[in-house]
Amino acid sequence: MRELSTRMIEAVLDGEGLQGVVELAAAEAGGAVAIILPPRGLAARAPGGGELNGLAEYAKARLADIRATAPDSIALERSIEAGGQTVGVVLLFEAGPEDGDQPILVDREEVLRAAALAALAEVAVADAREDAERKMRGGLIEELRSHEVNSAEATSKAARLGCDLARGAIALVAQIQSASPSHASALVEGEYEGSLAELADGRLYAILPARGGDDAPETTLRAAGRIANRLRKHGMAAVSSFYPDPGELHRAIREAELVLDVITREPEIAEALEEGIAASGVYRLLFRALISDPEEVRSFYRDTVEPLVRYDDQYRSDLLGTLEEYLASDCNMNATARAIFAHRHTVAYRLERVKELTGLDPQISEDRERLGLGIKAYRILAPALPR
């Protein structure tokens, strides 16, 4: 029997898993054998596989200490215990007519005991494998959070974890506020095949590899948006734009972090990004520009609406708000006046002040576009601006 235990353990270490164990047990015991570990979602039966649904329910009832009627076909049963708790069962079934009337020359209870010990070894191996993968996954994401990782290295490390970055990816960052942060990580990896997700500093970081063909940027962004929406029960989530080069994923993570910070403070930007309205594309460009060349975005802000922000702060006026509403109202003076509860002449006066302070005329199309982009840049930059 010691030899049988050794062969079972060797089957586990060789990667044959529970299936290798039950095949050895069945051959030795002269009947079908099943191993079921409900907490781990592991089960195997030999010979020939076989239906496990009913047996899984029976095993769950046994673990919950609920009285359950054993199927008539079960000849012997042994609990699998770890740390004083029952974590599974090994079942031996009655021999069928095809097995003949050959006498059983082995101690079947010992066969089941050996199978139970080997099942625990498989659990230990699976735990070690998962722990190693978790460390690798966390290590890659931590590297991407802290510094640039070249394309070849990022692609190779991700491939070992089942994540294909060859065609690019999107980064997702979520602020986890639920009591079950691990559920958020499992949600991402369960809903998005090939993704990597890891919890760090109260946030969930995920890499979502490309989906689709030539339309990969759009398809991946839509899929990432659906995942972000699913994460709402755990906290606010944000995604980056699509990065075709794995060597730029450190920027993707920084962009997603920036988007998360902004939409947490500015709900209307979150709505624009979620609904995919025209402004969302502009915001995406600004977020990406701020990551790659922050000074360019700051310079654009200074050249457009910064004088309005300073004027409003100094005189407690609302030039910026009036301009923003004017642009949102399709440059209609009357509609703007109604929206801000002011007289039409007040709107006209404020727009004239906007022109004087910025050198840009809200009534000229090209200047309006610059002012509108300047407002969006301000919404993104606001937290970092001096007070």
C-alpha positions as CSV (number, residue, x, y, z in Angstrom):
1,M,0.0,0.0,0.0
2,R,3.0,2.3,0.6
3,E,3.9,1.8,-3.0
4,L,0.4,2.8,-4.1
5,S,0.7,6.0,-2.0
6,T,4.0,6.8,-3.5
7,R,2.6,6.3,-7.1
8,M,-0.3,8.6,-6.2
9,I,1.9,11.3,-4.9
10,E,4.1,11.0,-8.0
11,A,1.0,11.4,-10.2
12,V,0.2,14.6,-8.4
13,L,3.7,16.0,-8.7
14,D,3.9,15.0,-12.4
15,G,0.8,17.2,-13.1
16,E,-1.7,14.4,-13.5
17,G,-3.8,15.9,-10.7
18,L,-6.8,14.2,-9.1
19,Q,-7.5,12.3,-12.3
20,G,-4.2,10.5,-12.0
21,V,-5.0,9.6,-8.4
22,V,-8.5,8.2,-9.0
23,E,-7.3,6.1,-12.0
24,L,-4.7,4.5,-9.7
25,A,-7.2,4.0,-6.9
26,A,-9.8,2.5,-9.3
27,A,-7.3,0.1,-10.8
28,E,-6.2,-1.0,-7.3
29,A,-9.7,-1.3,-5.7
30,G,-11.3,-3.0,-8.6
31,G,-14.2,-0.5,-8.9
32,A,-15.0,3.1,-9.9
33,V,-13.6,5.8,-7.6
34,A,-14.4,9.5,-7.3
35,I,-12.7,12.3,-5.4
36,I,-14.7,15.5,-4.7
37,L,-13.4,18.6,-3.0
38,P,-16.3,21.1,-3.1
39,P,-14.6,24.1,-1.5
40,R,-11.9,24.0,-4.2
41,G,-14.2,23.1,-7.1
42,L,-12.1,20.0,-7.8
43,A,-13.5,16.6,-8.7
44,A,-12.5,13.6,-10.7
45,R,-13.8,10.1,-11.4
46,A,-12.4,6.9,-12.9
47,P,-12.6,4.9,-15.0
48,G,-14.1,6.9,-17.8
49,G,-15.0,10.1,-16.0
50,G,-18.8,9.8,-15.5
51,E,-21.5,12.1,-14.2
52,L,-20.5,14.0,-11.1
53,N,-23.4,16.5,-10.6
54,G,-25.3,14.4,-8.1
55,L,-22.2,13.4,-6.3
56,A,-21.1,17.0,-6.0
57,E,-24.3,17.8,-4.2
58,Y,-24.0,14.8,-2.0
59,A,-20.4,15.8,-1.1
60,K,-21.5,19.4,-0.3
61,A,-24.2,18.1,2.0
62,R,-21.7,15.9,3.8
63,L,-19.3,18.8,4.3
64,A,-22.1,21.0,5.7
65,D,-23.0,18.2,8.1
66,I,-26.4,17.9,6.5
67,R,-28.1,14.5,6.5
68,A,-27.9,13.2,3.0
69,T,-28.8,9.9,1.5
70,A,-25.9,8.2,-0.1
71,P,-26.4,6.9,-3.6
72,D,-27.0,3.1,-3.6
73,S,-24.0,2.6,-5.8
74,I,-21.5,3.8,-3.2
75,A,-19.7,0.9,-1.5
76,L,-17.2,2.8,0.6
77,E,-16.6,6.4,1.6
78,R,-13.8,8.2,3.3
79,S,-13.6,11.9,4.3
80,I,-10.7,14.1,3.3
81,E,-9.7,16.2,6.3
82,A,-7.3,19.2,6.6
83,G,-6.8,21.2,9.8
84,G,-9.5,19.3,11.6
85,Q,-12.1,20.1,8.9
86,T,-13.6,17.9,6.3
87,V,-12.8,19.3,2.9
88,G,-13.9,16.5,0.6
89,V,-14.7,12.9,0.1
90,V,-13.4,9.8,-1.6
91,L,-16.1,7.4,-2.9
92,L,-15.8,3.8,-4.1
93,F,-18.6,2.4,-6.1
94,E,-20.1,-1.1,-6.2
95,A,-18.6,-3.2,-9.0
96,G,-20.8,-3.5,-12.0
97,P,-21.6,-6.7,-13.9
98,E,-18.8,-6.1,-16.3
99,D,-16.3,-6.4,-13.5
100,G,-17.2,-10.0,-12.9
101,D,-17.0,-11.9,-9.6
102,Q,-13.3,-11.6,-9.1
103,P,-12.4,-11.7,-5.4
104,I,-11.0,-8.4,-4.0
105,L,-7.5,-9.0,-2.6
106,V,-6.7,-5.5,-1.3
107,D,-7.8,-3.5,1.6
108,R,-10.2,-1.1,-0.1
109,E,-10.3,1.2,2.9
110,E,-6.5,1.6,2.7
111,V,-6.9,2.4,-1.0
112,L,-9.3,5.2,-0.2
113,R,-7.1,6.5,2.7
114,A,-4.1,6.7,0.3
115,A,-6.3,8.5,-2.3
116,A,-7.5,11.0,0.4
117,L,-3.8,11.8,1.3
118,A,-2.9,12.2,-2.3
119,A,-5.9,14.6,-2.8
120,L,-4.5,16.8,0.0
121,A,-1.2,16.8,-1.8
122,E,-3.0,18.0,-4.9
123,V,-4.6,20.8,-2.9
124,A,-1.2,21.8,-1.6
125,V,0.3,21.8,-5.1
126,A,-2.6,23.8,-6.4
127,D,-2.2,26.3,-3.6
128,A,1.5,26.7,-4.3
129,R,0.8,27.1,-8.0
130,E,-1.8,29.8,-7.4
131,D,0.4,31.5,-4.9
132,A,3.3,31.6,-7.4
133,E,1.0,32.9,-10.1
134,R,-0.4,35.5,-7.8
135,K,3.1,36.7,-7.0
136,M,4.1,36.8,-10.7
137,R,0.9,38.6,-11.5
138,G,1.3,41.1,-8.7
139,G,5.0,41.5,-9.6
140,L,4.2,42.4,-13.2
141,I,1.5,44.9,-12.2
142,E,3.7,46.4,-9.5
143,E,6.5,46.8,-12.1
144,L,4.1,48.6,-14.5
145,R,2.9,50.8,-11.7
146,S,6.4,51.9,-10.7
147,H,8.4,52.1,-14.0
148,E,8.6,51.3,-17.7
149,V,8.8,47.7,-18.7
150,N,10.0,47.1,-22.3
151,S,7.7,45.4,-24.7
152,A,9.4,42.0,-24.9
153,E,9.7,41.6,-21.2
154,A,6.1,42.7,-20.5
155,T,4.8,40.4,-23.2
156,S,6.9,37.4,-22.0
157,K,5.9,37.8,-18.3
158,A,2.3,38.2,-19.1
159,A,2.3,35.2,-21.5
160,R,3.4,33.0,-18.6
161,L,0.2,34.0,-16.8
162,G,-2.0,33.4,-19.8
163,C,-2.3,37.0,-20.8
164,D,-1.5,37.8,-24.5
165,L,-0.3,41.4,-24.8
166,A,1.0,41.0,-28.4
167,R,-1.7,43.2,-29.8
168,G,-1.9,45.7,-26.9
169,A,-4.1,46.2,-23.9
170,I,-6.1,48.6,-21.7
171,A,-5.5,49.3,-18.0
172,L,-8.3,49.4,-15.5
173,V,-8.0,50.8,-12.0
174,A,-10.8,50.7,-9.4
175,Q,-11.1,52.2,-5.9
176,I,-12.4,49.2,-3.9
177,Q,-14.7,50.2,-1.1
178,S,-16.6,46.9,-0.6
179,A,-15.9,44.4,2.2
180,S,-15.0,41.8,-0.4
181,P,-12.1,43.1,-2.5
182,S,-11.1,39.7,-3.6
183,H,-14.5,39.3,-5.3
184,A,-13.7,42.4,-7.4
185,S,-10.5,40.7,-8.6
186,A,-12.3,37.5,-9.3
187,L,-15.0,39.4,-11.2
188,V,-12.5,40.9,-13.6
189,E,-10.6,37.6,-14.3
190,G,-13.8,35.7,-14.6
191,E,-15.6,38.1,-16.9
192,Y,-12.6,39.0,-19.1
193,E,-10.6,36.0,-20.3
194,G,-6.9,36.4,-20.3
195,S,-6.9,39.4,-18.0
196,L,-4.5,40.1,-15.1
197,A,-5.9,41.6,-11.9
198,E,-4.2,42.4,-8.6
199,L,-5.2,44.4,-5.4
200,A,-2.7,47.0,-4.2
201,D,-3.1,50.0,-1.8
202,G,-6.9,49.7,-1.6
203,R,-7.2,49.7,-5.4
204,L,-7.7,47.0,-8.0
205,Y,-5.3,47.1,-10.9
206,A,-6.0,45.1,-14.1
207,I,-4.6,44.6,-17.5
208,L,-7.2,43.8,-20.2
209,P,-5.6,42.4,-23.4
210,A,-6.8,43.3,-26.9
211,R,-10.0,41.8,-28.2
212,G,-11.3,41.8,-31.8
213,G,-9.5,42.3,-35.0
214,D,-8.7,45.5,-36.8
215,D,-11.3,47.2,-34.5
216,A,-9.4,46.1,-31.4
217,P,-9.1,49.6,-29.8
218,E,-12.9,50.2,-30.0
219,T,-13.9,46.6,-29.1
220,T,-11.5,46.4,-26.2
221,L,-12.6,49.8,-24.8
222,R,-16.2,48.8,-24.9
223,A,-15.5,45.5,-23.2
224,A,-13.4,47.3,-20.5
225,G,-16.3,49.8,-20.0
226,R,-18.7,46.9,-19.3
227,I,-16.2,45.5,-16.7
228,A,-15.9,48.9,-15.1
229,N,-19.7,49.1,-14.8
230,R,-19.8,45.6,-13.2
231,L,-17.3,46.8,-10.6
232,R,-19.6,49.6,-9.4
233,K,-20.9,47.6,-6.5
234,H,-17.3,47.5,-5.2
235,G,-16.3,51.1,-6.0
236,M,-15.6,53.6,-8.8
237,A,-13.6,52.2,-11.7
238,A,-11.8,53.8,-14.7
239,V,-10.1,52.6,-17.8
240,S,-7.3,53.9,-19.9
241,S,-7.3,54.4,-23.7
242,F,-6.0,51.5,-25.8
243,Y,-2.2,51.1,-25.9
244,P,-1.0,48.9,-28.8
245,D,2.6,48.7,-27.5
246,P,3.0,46.6,-24.3
247,G,6.0,48.8,-23.6
248,E,3.7,51.7,-22.8
249,L,1.4,49.9,-20.3
250,H,3.0,51.8,-17.5
251,R,1.5,54.9,-19.1
252,A,-1.8,53.1,-19.4
253,I,-1.9,52.4,-15.7
254,R,-1.0,56.1,-14.9
255,E,-3.7,57.2,-17.3
256,A,-6.3,55.0,-15.7
257,E,-5.3,56.3,-12.2
258,L,-5.7,59.9,-13.5
259,V,-9.1,59.1,-15.0
260,L,-10.2,57.6,-11.7
261,D,-9.1,60.6,-9.7
262,V,-10.9,63.0,-12.1
263,I,-14.2,61.1,-12.4
264,T,-14.4,60.7,-8.7
265,R,-14.3,64.5,-8.4
266,E,-16.2,65.3,-11.6
267,P,-19.2,63.0,-12.1
268,E,-20.2,64.7,-15.4
269,I,-16.9,63.6,-16.9
270,A,-17.6,60.1,-15.8
271,E,-21.0,60.3,-17.5
272,A,-19.4,61.6,-20.7
273,L,-16.9,58.8,-20.8
274,E,-19.5,56.2,-20.0
275,E,-22.0,57.4,-22.6
276,G,-19.4,57.8,-25.3
277,I,-20.7,61.2,-26.3
278,A,-18.5,63.4,-28.5
279,A,-16.8,65.0,-25.5
280,S,-15.5,61.6,-24.3
281,G,-13.0,61.4,-27.2
282,V,-11.6,64.8,-26.4
283,Y,-11.2,63.9,-22.7
284,R,-9.5,60.6,-23.8
285,L,-7.0,62.6,-25.8
286,L,-6.4,65.0,-23.0
287,F,-5.9,62.2,-20.4
288,R,-3.4,60.6,-22.8
289,A,-1.6,63.9,-23.5
290,L,-1.3,64.6,-19.8
291,I,0.5,61.3,-19.3
292,S,2.9,61.7,-22.2
293,D,3.4,65.4,-22.2
294,P,1.9,67.1,-19.1
295,E,3.5,70.5,-19.8
296,E,1.7,70.7,-23.2
297,V,-1.7,70.4,-21.5
298,R,-0.8,72.8,-18.8
299,S,0.5,75.3,-21.4
300,F,-2.8,75.0,-23.3
301,Y,-4.7,75.7,-20.1
302,R,-2.6,78.7,-19.4
303,D,-3.2,80.1,-22.9
304,T,-6.9,79.7,-22.7
305,V,-9.0,79.7,-19.6
306,E,-6.5,80.3,-16.8
307,P,-7.2,84.1,-16.7
308,L,-10.9,83.3,-16.2
309,V,-10.2,80.9,-13.3
310,R,-8.0,83.5,-11.6
311,Y,-10.5,86.3,-12.2
312,D,-13.3,84.2,-10.7
313,D,-11.2,83.3,-7.7
314,Q,-10.3,87.0,-7.1
315,Y,-13.7,88.6,-7.6
316,R,-16.0,85.7,-6.8
317,S,-17.5,85.9,-10.3
318,D,-18.6,83.1,-12.6
319,L,-17.1,83.9,-16.0
320,L,-15.9,80.3,-16.5
321,G,-19.3,78.8,-15.5
322,T,-21.1,81.2,-17.8
323,L,-18.8,80.4,-20.7
324,E,-19.3,76.7,-20.1
325,E,-23.0,77.0,-20.1
326,Y,-22.9,79.2,-23.2
327,L,-21.0,76.5,-25.1
328,A,-23.4,73.8,-23.8
329,S,-26.4,75.8,-24.9
330,D,-25.1,76.0,-28.5
331,C,-24.1,79.6,-28.0
332,N,-27.7,80.7,-27.4
333,M,-27.7,83.8,-25.2
334,N,-31.3,83.4,-24.1
335,A,-30.9,79.7,-23.2
336,T,-27.7,80.5,-21.3
337,A,-29.4,83.3,-19.4
338,R,-32.2,80.9,-18.4
339,A,-29.8,78.2,-17.3
340,I,-27.7,80.5,-15.0
341,F,-30.7,82.6,-13.8
342,A,-29.3,85.8,-15.2
343,H,-30.3,88.5,-17.6
344,R,-29.3,88.2,-21.2
345,H,-27.3,91.4,-20.9
346,T,-25.4,89.9,-18.0
347,V,-24.4,87.0,-20.2
348,A,-23.3,89.3,-23.0
349,Y,-21.2,91.4,-20.5
350,R,-19.5,88.3,-19.1
351,L,-18.7,86.9,-22.5
352,E,-17.1,90.3,-23.4
353,R,-15.0,90.0,-20.3
354,V,-14.0,86.5,-21.4
355,K,-12.8,88.0,-24.7
356,E,-10.9,90.7,-22.9
357,L,-9.1,88.4,-20.5
358,T,-8.3,85.5,-22.8
359,G,-8.0,87.2,-26.2
360,L,-10.4,84.6,-27.5
361,D,-13.9,85.5,-28.7
362,P,-16.6,83.0,-27.7
363,Q,-18.6,84.1,-30.8
364,I,-15.9,82.9,-33.2
365,S,-16.0,79.2,-34.0
366,E,-12.2,78.6,-33.8
367,D,-11.9,80.5,-30.6
368,R,-14.9,78.6,-29.1
369,E,-13.2,75.3,-29.8
370,R,-10.0,76.4,-28.0
371,L,-12.0,77.7,-25.1
372,G,-14.0,74.5,-24.8
373,L,-10.8,72.4,-24.9
374,G,-9.3,74.7,-22.3
375,I,-12.3,74.1,-20.0
376,K,-11.8,70.4,-20.3
377,A,-8.1,70.7,-19.6
378,Y,-9.0,72.7,-16.5
379,R,-11.4,70.0,-15.2
380,I,-8.6,67.5,-15.5
381,L,-5.8,69.7,-14.1
382,A,-7.8,71.3,-11.2
383,P,-6.6,69.2,-8.3
384,A,-2.9,69.9,-9.1
385,L,-3.4,73.6,-9.7
386,P,-2.1,76.1,-7.0
387,R,-4.7,77.6,-4.8
